[in-house]
Amino acid sequence: MTNNELQQRKNAATPRGVGVMCQFYAERALNAEIWDVENRRYIDFAAGIAVLNTGHRHPKLIAAIEQQLGKFTHTCYQVVPYAGYVELAERLNALTPGNHAKKTALFSTGAEAVENAIKVARAATGRSAVIAFAGGFHGRTMMGMALTGKVVPYKVGFGPFPGEVYHAPYPVELHGVSTEASLAALQTLFKADVDPKRVAAIILEPVQGEGGFYAAPPEFMQALRKICDEHGILLIVDEVQTGFARTGKMFAIEHAGVIPDLMTLAKSLAGGMPLAALVGRAEIMDAPLPGGLGGTYAGNPLAVASALAVLDVLHDEQLVERACVLGQRLKDKLNQLREVVPQIADVRGLGAMVAVEFAQPGSGAPDAEFTKLVQTRALAKGLILLTCGVHGNAIRFLFPLTIEDALMDEALAILADALLGK
């Protein structure tokens, strides 16, 4: 079977709404490499959109899944519970920021975790309004889309969305939005659109993923914490993309020293298996009545086994520290290239959550065309890259944190050639 044959079958059998970047089809993968059905090799700097911090097919994850496979694959935790779910909840309660009592509920996707975070916040506060931020991404469900601050392609044609969702500007100094301006806009929102005493929660990504890898300044996160405390609002931190060592901390919110009330987790939690979590203050998590939370596949035992192995790998292989080393190597390379690639407007990132943003020389206008060109050149040379940003003018780097040094060097050489048009 060739890539072209599979592409024709895909076009006939699946809807265009499921956008697919690559036109080749995976046959096998290992750590940071993928081979297609025609045996071409690619270096994977997408990692399933930040799902594979521990790489493709890590042997410890495979062993854990195989062991669980020999026991049972599904009971539905809400019908017949199992120890793995409880153990993972205990470990996440201990691992996430704050020494207060916490509880964890498991789900299947990041969007589910976000939806349930809003449910819990409304149940705990008795309020209905929610504030999110421009450029944020929180999923493709109806509430997820309502919270998401990017119209194309996520919201086009799908409205109306759930009500009582408000948006404020996210602080991005590069684009003229300071911390002070963002906080002032939030206060204007309280005066013009919604009484803060009706706001159940403020939700945001500590580093925007789809929005462009912009990190919220620590002083902004600290100010949000004070605002939430002042008005009895819950602070929800969406760590679906930022979590599990990606930013050089186990969780990105640790860079700001802020303790959230609720945290949503997914992606690299289970190393490729579908699993998400909502972690929060025990008294808040206990607000919904029994049966109010859950899902048939939520906390699947195979995914839970994989997640427990992921937490071991993160610790044993020191991937938090590894993220800082790899991210710095990448940023150093990109900053060197700034001298000869005038389209590079910004190089930024925490740990290994790095992005390069492109603008047209002279005008400074976002350069989505050059961004796409770099991505296309890199893919032709065997390097998979993802774009991001409201204007589609940034490339984000999401390589596995377990990538070998030699392979990282090879990837950086390809990236340089793609930027230089070689």
C-alpha positions in Angstrom: 0.0 0.0 0.0 1.4 3.4 -1.0 0.9 6.8 0.5 -0.9 8.0 -2.6 -3.3 5.1 -2.5 -4.1 5.7 1.2 -4.6 9.4 0.5 -7.2 8.6 -2.1 -9.0 6.2 0.3 -8.8 8.8 3.1 -10.3 11.5 0.9 -13.2 9.2 -0.1 -13.9 7.8 3.4 -13.3 10.7 5.9 -14.6 14.3 6.1 -12.5 17.3 5.2 -13.3 18.8 8.6 -10.8 16.4 10.1 -7.8 18.4 8.8 -4.7 16.3 8.2 -1.3 18.0 7.8 0.9 15.2 6.3 0.1 13.2 3.2 2.1 10.2 4.2 0.9 7.4 6.5 2.7 6.1 9.6 3.8 2.5 9.6 5.9 2.4 12.8 7.6 4.8 15.2 10.3 4.8 17.9 11.2 7.6 20.3 11.5 10.7 18.1 11.3 9.0 14.7 8.4 7.9 12.4 8.6 5.7 9.3 5.9 5.8 6.7 4.3 2.9 4.7 7.0 3.5 2.0 9.8 3.3 4.7 10.7 7.0 4.6 12.0 8.2 7.9 10.9 11.5 9.6 12.1 13.2 12.8 9.0 14.0 14.8 9.0 17.5 16.2 5.2 17.4 16.6 4.9 14.4 19.0 1.2 14.0 18.4 0.7 17.7 19.4 2.6 17.5 22.7 1.4 14.0 23.6 4.8 12.2 23.5 7.1 13.9 26.0 8.3 10.4 26.7 8.6 9.5 23.0 7.0 6.9 20.8 6.8 3.4 22.3 8.9 3.9 25.4 9.7 0.4 26.7 8.5 1.1 30.2 5.1 2.2 28.8 4.8 -0.8 26.6 5.6 -3.1 29.5 3.0 -1.4 31.7 0.3 -1.6 29.0 1.1 -5.2 28.2 1.0 -6.2 31.9 -2.4 -4.5 32.3 -3.6 -6.1 29.0 -3.1 -9.5 30.6 -5.5 -8.6 33.4 -8.5 -6.6 32.0 -9.0 -3.8 29.5 -12.3 -2.3 30.7 -14.8 -2.5 33.5 -16.0 1.2 33.6 -14.5 2.7 36.7 -18.0 3.9 37.8 -19.3 0.3 37.8 -16.3 -1.8 39.0 -13.4 0.4 40.2 -9.7 -0.6 40.1 -6.6 0.3 42.0 -4.7 1.9 39.2 -7.2 4.8 39.0 -6.9 5.4 42.7 -3.1 5.2 42.6 -2.9 7.7 39.7 -5.2 10.1 41.4 -3.0 9.9 44.6 0.2 10.6 42.6 -1.3 13.5 40.7 -2.7 15.0 43.9 0.8 14.9 45.3 2.6 16.0 42.1 0.5 19.1 41.3 1.3 22.5 43.0 0.1 23.2 46.5 0.1 21.3 49.8 -3.6 21.5 50.3 -6.0 18.5 50.1 -6.8 17.6 46.5 -8.9 15.2 44.5 -8.6 14.0 40.9 -11.1 12.8 38.4 -10.0 11.0 35.2 -11.4 11.5 31.7 -10.4 10.6 28.2 -9.5 13.9 26.5 -8.4 17.4 27.3 -11.7 18.9 26.1 -13.5 16.6 28.6 -11.3 17.8 31.4 -12.0 21.4 30.5 -15.8 20.8 30.3 -15.8 19.1 33.7 -13.7 21.9 35.2 -16.4 24.3 34.2 -19.1 22.0 35.6 -17.2 21.7 38.9 -16.6 25.4 39.1 -20.3 26.2 38.6 -21.4 23.5 41.1 -18.9 24.8 43.7 -19.6 28.5 43.4 -23.3 28.5 42.4 -22.3 31.0 39.7 -22.5 30.6 35.9 -20.2 33.1 34.1 -16.7 32.1 32.9 -13.8 34.3 31.6 -11.3 33.0 29.1 -8.7 34.8 27.0 -8.1 35.8 23.4 -5.8 33.3 21.6 -6.6 30.5 24.1 -7.4 27.0 23.0 -9.6 24.8 25.2 -11.0 22.1 22.9 -13.5 21.4 20.1 -16.6 20.6 22.2 -19.3 23.3 22.4 -18.1 24.6 25.7 -14.5 24.2 24.6 -15.2 26.3 21.5 -16.9 28.9 23.5 -13.9 29.2 25.7 -11.4 29.1 22.8 -10.2 32.5 21.6 -9.6 31.8 18.0 -12.3 31.7 15.3 -10.7 30.1 12.3 -10.9 27.1 12.0 -12.3 26.2 15.3 -15.5 28.2 15.5 -16.6 28.8 11.9 -20.1 27.6 11.3 -20.6 25.9 14.6 -22.4 28.6 16.7 -24.3 29.6 18.7 -22.1 28.6 21.6 -22.9 28.3 25.3 -23.6 31.7 26.9 -22.0 33.5 29.8 -18.5 33.1 28.4 -16.4 36.3 28.2 -13.0 37.0 26.8 -10.2 39.3 27.8 -6.9 40.0 26.0 -4.0 37.8 26.9 -0.8 39.7 27.7 1.6 39.5 24.8 4.2 42.3 24.9 5.4 41.5 21.4 1.9 42.6 20.1 1.5 45.6 22.4 -0.6 44.0 25.1 1.1 44.5 28.4 0.2 42.9 31.7 -1.3 46.2 32.9 -3.4 46.5 29.7 -4.7 42.9 30.1 -5.6 43.4 33.7 -7.2 46.8 33.0 -9.4 45.1 30.3 -10.4 42.5 32.9 -11.6 45.3 35.2 -13.5 46.9 32.3 -15.2 43.6 31.7 -16.3 43.6 35.3 -17.7 47.1 34.9 -19.3 46.8 31.5 -20.3 43.1 30.9 -20.4 40.9 34.0 -20.5 41.4 37.7 -17.5 39.6 39.2 -19.8 38.1 41.8 -21.4 36.1 39.0 -18.2 34.8 37.7 -17.5 31.1 38.6 -14.1 30.8 37.1 -11.3 32.4 35.1 -9.6 29.8 32.8 -6.3 30.2 30.9 -3.2 28.4 29.6 -0.1 29.5 31.5 1.6 29.3 28.1 -0.8 29.5 25.1 -0.4 26.5 22.9 -2.4 26.9 19.7 -2.3 30.7 20.4 1.4 31.0 19.8 3.4 29.7 22.8 3.1 33.0 24.6 3.9 32.6 28.3 1.8 34.6 30.8 4.2 36.8 32.8 4.4 35.6 36.4 3.1 39.0 37.7 0.0 38.5 35.5 -0.7 35.1 37.0 -0.1 36.4 40.5 -2.5 39.3 39.8 -5.1 36.9 38.5 -4.8 34.9 41.7 -5.4 38.0 43.8 -8.4 39.0 41.7 -9.9 35.6 42.0 -9.4 35.6 45.8 -11.0 39.0 46.1 -14.2 38.1 44.2 -14.5 34.4 45.2 -13.7 33.3 41.6 -12.0 30.0 40.9 -8.7 30.0 39.0 -8.5 27.2 36.4 -5.2 26.5 34.8 -5.3 24.6 31.5 -2.1 22.5 31.5 -3.2 20.1 28.8 -0.3 21.1 26.5 2.1 22.6 29.0 2.2 19.8 31.5 4.5 17.0 32.4 8.0 18.6 32.0 7.5 20.4 28.7 8.3 23.9 30.1 11.2 22.9 32.3 8.9 22.5 35.3 6.6 19.6 35.9 3.8 22.1 35.3 4.1 25.6 33.7 2.2 27.3 36.5 5.2 26.6 38.7 7.1 29.3 36.9 4.8 31.9 38.4 4.6 30.4 41.9 0.8 30.5 41.8 -1.5 27.8 43.2 -4.6 27.2 41.0 -7.9 25.9 42.3 -8.4 23.5 39.4 -6.0 22.1 36.8 -6.8 20.3 33.6 -4.2 17.7 32.4 -4.0 15.5 29.3 -1.8 15.0 26.3 1.6 13.7 27.7 -0.1 12.4 30.8 -0.3 8.9 29.3 2.3 8.9 26.6 -0.1 8.4 23.7 -2.9 6.6 25.4 -6.2 8.6 25.7 -6.3 10.0 29.2 -7.0 13.3 30.9 -7.4 14.5 34.5 -9.0 17.3 36.5 -7.2 18.0 39.7 -8.4 20.4 42.3 -9.0 21.4 45.8 -10.8 18.6 47.6 -13.8 20.7 48.7 -14.3 22.1 45.2 -14.0 18.7 43.5 -16.6 17.3 45.9 -19.2 19.9 44.9 -20.9 17.8 42.1 -23.3 15.1 43.3 -22.4 11.4 42.7 -22.9 10.6 39.0 -22.3 14.2 38.0 -18.8 13.4 36.8 -17.4 10.5 34.8 -17.7 8.8 31.5 -17.8 5.3 30.1 -14.2 5.2 29.1 -12.9 7.7 31.6 -9.8 6.5 33.3 -9.3 3.5 31.0 -7.2 0.9 32.8 -4.7 0.6 29.9 -4.2 4.4 29.8 -3.9 4.5 33.5 -1.2 1.9 33.5 0.7 3.9 30.8 0.3 7.1 32.8 1.8 5.6 36.0 4.8 4.5 33.9 5.0 8.0 32.4 5.4 9.5 35.8 8.2 7.0 36.6 10.0 7.9 33.3 9.7 11.6 33.9 11.4 11.1 37.3 13.9 8.4 36.5 15.1 10.0 33.2 15.1 13.6 34.7 13.0 14.9 31.8 12.3 18.2 33.6 16.0 19.0 33.5 16.3 17.5 30.0 13.6 19.9 28.7 15.7 22.9 29.8 18.8 21.6 28.1 17.1 20.8 24.8 15.1 24.0 24.8 18.2 26.1 25.3 20.0 24.3 22.5 17.1 25.1 20.2 16.8 28.7 21.2 20.6 29.2 20.8 20.4 27.9 17.3 17.4 30.0 16.3 19.0 33.1 17.8 22.1 32.5 15.8 20.0 32.3 12.6 18.3 35.6 13.4 21.4 37.3 12.0 20.8 35.8 8.6 17.0 35.2 8.5 15.4 38.6 8.6 11.9 37.1 8.9 12.6 35.9 12.5 10.8 38.3 14.7 10.9 36.5 18.0 12.4 33.4 19.6 10.7 32.5 22.9 9.9 29.6 25.2 10.0 28.1 28.6 12.1 24.9 28.8 11.4 22.9 25.6 8.1 24.7 24.8 9.8 26.9 22.2 8.4 28.9 19.3 9.9 31.1 16.5 7.6 33.8 15.1 8.0 35.3 11.7 7.2 38.7 10.4 7.7 40.5 7.1 11.0 42.5 7.1 10.3 46.2 7.2 6.6 46.2 7.9 6.6 43.8 10.8 3.3 42.3 9.6 2.8 38.6 10.5 4.3 36.4 7.8 2.2 33.2 7.6 3.4 32.6 4.1 7.1 32.3 5.1 6.0 30.2 8.1 4.3 27.7 5.9 7.2 27.7 3.5 9.6 26.8 6.3 7.3 24.0 7.5 7.0 22.6 3.9 10.8 22.7 3.3 11.5 21.0 6.6 8.9 18.2 5.9 10.5 17.6 2.5 13.8 17.0 4.3 12.2 14.7 6.9 11.4 17.0 9.8 7.8 17.3 11.0 7.0 20.8 12.4 3.7 22.4 13.6 2.6 26.0 13.1 0.6 28.0 15.6 -0.6 31.5 16.5 -3.7 33.5 15.7 -2.1 34.7 12.5 -0.5 31.3 11.7 3.0 32.9 11.7 4.9 30.9 14.3 6.4 27.4 14.4 6.2 25.5 17.7 8.6 22.8 18.7 7.2 19.7 20.5 9.9 17.1 20.1 10.0 14.2 22.6 12.1 15.1 25.6 13.7 11.7 25.3 15.2 12.5 21.8 18.8 11.4 21.4 21.5 14.2 21.1 22.6 13.1 17.6 19.0 13.1 16.3 18.5 16.6 17.8 21.6 17.8 16.0 20.3 16.3 12.7 17.0 18.0 13.2 18.5 21.4 14.0 20.6 21.1 10.8 17.4 20.5 8.8 15.7 23.4 10.5 18.6 25.7 9.6 18.4 24.6 5.9 14.6 25.1 5.9 15.0 28.6 7.3 17.8 29.5 4.8 16.1 27.9 1.8 18.8 25.4 1.2 
